[in-house]
Amino acid sequence: MQGTVIRRALCPAKLHRHVPSSLSRGLCCRGGSDTRCGAAAGKRARAVAARARGGPEVGDGDQAPPLQDAVGASPPPGGGGAKRGSVAGAVALIIGTSIGSGILAVPQSTAPAGFVPSAVCMVVCWAFLVAEALLIAEINVHLRRKSKKDGGDGAGVEVISMKSMAQATLGEWGGNLAATAYLFLSYTSMVAYTSKSGEVLSRAIGVPEPVSGAAFTAALALLIAGGGTGVTAQVNQVLTFFMIGLLLTIEVSAVAFGGGLSLPASAHWEQVPAALPVIIFTLVYHDIAPVICAYLEGDLARIRLAILVGSLVPLVSLLVWDDVALTLAASSTDPNSLGILDKLETEWSYAVVETFSLLAVGTSLIGTLLAASQFFIEQMTNRRGRF
């Protein structure tokens, strides 16, 4: 087939039967003596090869691409090469960003309402957050396709930030408002995670909290800066795996101390609004959504799968822990029995709870730092492109 295409390019007269054979031989330069005719034929061959490849035509001074790449190759679906990110990596980023050390203290906020009202609140909040994340993904992928961000050479992840999305949909004022809100949320989250990591490390190794917290945050920042999104996602997968394992261990241990998967009788729906902020903050992960879209190269099917699976794991973990903890508290005669963590730390294993807390803070901090770094990279790239 390739030979036929090239022969027709070299000898277009053969396509027309009414052309005399003598003229056909002249046009085809069978003798090879006419250099000008040979050059013209070569130019036609390069043009046909370029059109077959879907790229620009090659001029006289350009180097023609290899024949097998020009004619025989066909672009893969989506316009790019192999998929750069994995669904497992995206799921781990969502889980790690959602589950923080505060999940263990959620029962203290939901206890006044009871398990059933708080569980309904959790499911409703989860459904709202999933719908919001899917809408963000739709807008982000649409803008990525419009600006042809995907299907590149794999040199790096190009993120379209919340600010750019808001600018494209709401205008300049919307972009500025979204950027202000995003930066405020990222800053407060990083301060909280840094403070908590310093607290945990200070108890473990005796280093002052400001020093240990700053060192922990700096180490994760160096991981992101040096390893990029790919290496960071792989490290985060490992940390998230151990974190989920420790959370399951804590829940099983709580069951061994008297908790169980049952429905506590108390139900005070009027107390639900007080627990709403804590529940939403425990399940939120939307600051990492633009990174997920870039990590999965705008593949909507894989992005949706990652969002659904990655958000379900924190929801199920939170529901199980809330039920176990509230059941344990209801079966106790101690009025201060909501201090479940204190009981586990003294009677079972202090190290497991502390290790889980550090891993939960670390994975959440990785997601926040990764999203913030990509936000600033995109803004600086856009600003540099204007000049």
Beta strands, then each sheet from edge to edge (+ up, - down):
end
